[in-house]
Amino acid sequence: MVGADRWRNPDEDLPADYESRRAEHYRELRKPLDPTEFCDSLREEMTTALADLNDALPSLAWVEISDRKARGDQADPDRGRP
């Protein structure tokens, strides 16, 4: 049935020995076991990426940011895109 996977239990998709080899799996993914460390790292990465985007926006001729009530934010693919 189309869309049936939407309601699957993701725990059933994990290998049977996942819990016993959790540290090994995380090491292969290069992710920390500590969720706080993971979230802090992700937050720092996102903050840096958003700051880079904020710095680049003024020089992107194909992006126009206007009052949301008027038109909202738009990207015009025909306007000076690299």
C-alpha positions as CSV (number, residue, x, y, z in Angstrom):
1,M,0.0,0.0,0.0
2,V,1.4,3.4,-1.0
3,G,2.6,5.4,2.1
4,A,2.3,2.4,4.5
5,D,6.0,2.7,5.4
6,R,5.1,6.0,7.0
7,W,3.8,4.2,10.1
8,R,6.7,1.7,10.4
9,N,8.5,1.2,13.6
10,P,12.1,2.4,13.0
11,D,13.4,0.1,15.7
12,E,12.4,-2.8,13.5
13,D,14.8,-1.6,10.9
14,L,17.9,-1.7,13.1
15,P,20.2,-4.8,13.2
16,A,19.4,-7.3,16.0
17,D,22.8,-6.6,17.6
18,Y,22.5,-2.8,17.4
19,E,22.4,-2.1,21.1
20,S,25.4,-4.3,21.9
21,R,27.4,-2.7,19.0
22,R,26.1,0.8,19.5
23,A,29.5,2.4,20.1
24,E,30.9,0.7,17.0
25,H,28.0,2.0,14.8
26,Y,28.4,5.6,16.2
27,R,32.2,5.4,15.6
28,E,31.6,4.3,12.0
29,L,29.2,7.3,11.5
30,R,31.7,9.6,13.3
31,K,29.0,10.7,15.7
32,P,29.3,11.0,19.5
33,L,27.4,8.7,21.8
34,D,26.5,11.6,24.1
35,P,23.3,13.3,22.7
36,T,24.2,16.7,24.3
37,E,27.6,16.7,22.5
38,F,25.8,15.7,19.3
39,C,23.2,18.5,19.6
40,D,25.9,21.1,20.6
41,S,28.0,20.2,17.6
42,L,25.0,20.3,15.2
43,R,23.9,23.6,16.7
44,E,27.4,25.1,16.2
45,E,27.5,23.8,12.6
46,M,24.1,25.3,11.8
47,T,24.9,28.6,13.4
48,T,28.1,28.9,11.3
49,A,26.2,27.9,8.1
50,L,23.4,30.5,8.8
51,A,26.0,33.2,9.6
52,D,27.7,32.4,6.2
53,L,24.4,32.6,4.4
54,N,23.6,35.9,6.2
55,D,26.9,37.3,5.1
56,A,26.4,36.1,1.5
57,L,22.8,37.3,1.0
58,P,23.6,41.0,0.2
59,S,25.7,39.9,-2.8
60,L,23.2,37.4,-4.2
61,A,21.4,39.4,-6.9
62,W,19.0,36.5,-7.6
63,V,17.6,36.5,-4.0
64,E,15.1,39.2,-3.0
65,I,14.0,39.6,0.6
66,S,10.9,41.7,1.1
67,D,8.2,42.4,3.7
68,R,6.4,39.1,4.2
69,K,3.0,40.8,4.1
70,A,3.8,42.2,0.7
71,R,5.3,39.3,-1.2
72,G,7.5,37.2,1.0
73,D,11.0,35.9,0.3
74,Q,11.7,34.9,-3.2
75,A,14.5,33.5,-5.3
76,D,14.3,34.4,-9.0
77,P,16.1,31.7,-11.1
78,D,16.3,34.1,-14.1
79,R,18.0,37.0,-12.2
80,G,21.8,36.8,-12.0
81,R,22.2,33.3,-10.7
82,P,25.7,32.0,-10.9
